[in-house]
Amino acid sequence: MKQLLFPTLLALLLMPGIVLADIGEKQAISIAQGVHPGRVLAVKQVEQSGTTVYRVKTLSAGGDVNIVVIDAESGKVISD
């Protein structure tokens, strides 16, 4: 079992598209709802200008759709 574990973990870490973030999806949602309260419609982790970010789409009680972009490493709001 141990013989398979290390190569498997190494392969996962080296695969393109695998992103390890410092904040999680739940924390990104919490940050976004602090900026634009409402129902979360979608959360996506993407690369933007060489930085891993969360894009959180919310729907306000008034019907406005907002997209909050959050740095996945620091949790800083990049745009709202």
Secondary structure, 3 states (H helix, E strand, C coil): CHHHHHHHHHHHHHCCCCCCCCCCHHHHHHHHHHHCCCEEEEEEEEEECCEEEEEEEEECCCCCEEEEEEECCCCCEEEC
